[in-house]
């Protein structure tokens, strides 16, 4: 019996298991997964699954956002729990004190022209949990008139989507939409190299009975609908769309005749079961009531695993990756990053013989071994891999245009196609890097000074041995002409142009009883939604001075954002002419959490935008 067939049978058992006793459920589950081939007296048993319950923990989550070419993505908004950060030019982010689910820490990324980026990880409380998120560029696969419906072919021979006439509504208002519909679609091939890098969330989900399960993907798709003016669209109630998913050739022999459909829950970070697809030749066909990421998956029981990965010298294999596959590598059951202390952990199939593959941070395979089957939580201990890391310390000093020490900023180092970031403290920086080998190479070092809104020219530094002096790095050259920097409850945020578009308007509004006043509005705009990332407004004349804070609305694309709480003075030091001048100023005040108005945080903000 194949893994897919086991999964489909298990799916039926999972739905019934809560109706049986604990002993009978364990026996049935074991019988399926072990294929009834072992002695009852000595065989391990798998505990029956229980309804999934989140376990909130507080942790730090850091990492890097990259595109399909593995280049850093700047200006992406990364959110974990209620805390957000914006990636810099190096694509790096760090989120401190995020409250997330221990077993499903959901990290999502929003960036114009890309599909939603999403990774779901097992989180260790009080630790720095590292994650890499690869974004996928949106591509319009086809268009149709909403009034008549139509069929759109998915790129890469991924299948097609059939829409009924009059089946589309405005996602925000739920009003019927009658214009042209643009369909962006992307096909995920579960057998393709790098599939584990672009999987939205993780290959785990919850059934219709809220039972956690592992998922074996046979086909996956991303679909988004937009209107003539870029507005987001969705399917109307009672007007489902029919999706045809291609089944990749390498796994067709394992694909069952019927398979559950799952969509990515953008709140929990897990896939949720909704509907079923039927196999027709080399495709699966099913109907969906809304659009998101959709997945054709056979479910299977999971257990927890953990391990510490080191090299022969006992040095943690920081930045590496662990992957679990079938022996022939045709099915990927998930991957986990290796943290700074060498720890990795997550969920893997229960009662299955797996191939465990470990890669170093440079992408080289350094370990491969058959493991399992495991019936319950399994600490694998310390695994020593066939790799020798070379520790090197890169240090130097940073000065500004006047030759003075940069008191507070950061430095990025690109070494062997891996990016690192370290803080500048009183004009100095030091970074310890564990390299994949000791071959002499060249590193690129760039310094940034938020205080002067500048970055320096990238310095090329020869790296060999265990200690490298990068010398004096100058922050004087690239000026961020426009920016908004603000700090909420100790967490720093920043928006600069480039890469964002900035916009300033000054309009006169009436407030009743004959009172009129100028309202200046500052926006960080995007092609899809000009209010998407940042909005700040204040009342007062079009000249420097003290103004009344009247509006604040950042990151309205996330589940949680900050809103103005109370009054504050905005100190405007420059109010230039339209087209040539700048609006420059700052303020301090309080904001509240959009999901809990009783949570009030201090905010300080400074800005410079071209009028």
Secondary structure, DSSP 8 states (H G I E B T S, - for coil): --HHHHHHHHHHHHHHHTTS-HHHHHHHHHHHHTTT-S-TTT--------B----EEEEEEEEEEE-TTS-B--S-EEEETTEEEE--TT-EEEEEEEEEETTBEEEEEE-TTB--EEEEE---TTSEEEEEEE--B--EEEEEETTT-EEEEETTTTEEEEE-TT-EEETTT--B--SEEEEEEEEE-TTSTTHHHH-SB-SEEE-TT-BEEEEEEEEEEEEEEE-TTS-EEEE-TT--EEEEEE--GGGGGG--SEEEEEEE-TTTSSEEEEEEEEEETTEEEEEESS-SEEEEEEEE-EEEEEEEEE-TTS-B-TT-EEEEE-TTS-SEEEEEE--TTSEEEEEEETT--EEEEEE-TTS-EEEEEEE---SS-EEEEEEE-S---EEEEEEEEEE-TTS-B--EEEEEEEETTEEEEEEEETTEEEEEEEES----EEEEEEEEETTTTEE---EEEEE-SSEEEEEEEE--SEE-SEEEEEEETTEEEEEEETTSEEEEEEEEEE-STT-EEEEEEEEEE-SS-TTSSEEEEEES-SSSEEEEEEEEB--TTSS--EEEES--EEEEEEE--TTT-EEEEEEEEEEEETTEEEEEEEEEEEEEEE-
